[in-house]
Amino acid sequence: MICIKIKETKLINFLMRKLLLNATFNISLFLVLITGLYNSSKFSKVNLIINETVSLPISFIVGISFIGGSLTGSILTIDFKK
């Protein structure tokens, strides 16, 4: 019983550290992205299914896509042992 609680505590600590590291990394990427937007001169619209967005800098579109992929990849876990 005590061994199970220790394993659960270690797992929770690992998941919290992983979440904190990923959040810190992605927030810092977002801050660098916002700082880099001041030098953007090329704008583009994103075509959605229904309509288009407002004109956004291309670097912002690419940066947000990268951050979204990083968040998605950090949340998903693949268990190769099965």
Summary of the structure (lengths in Angstrom):
residues: 82
radius of gyration: 18.9
end to end distance: 25.5
largest distance: 61.5
contacts: 162
relative contact order: 0.12
helix: 68%
strand: 7%
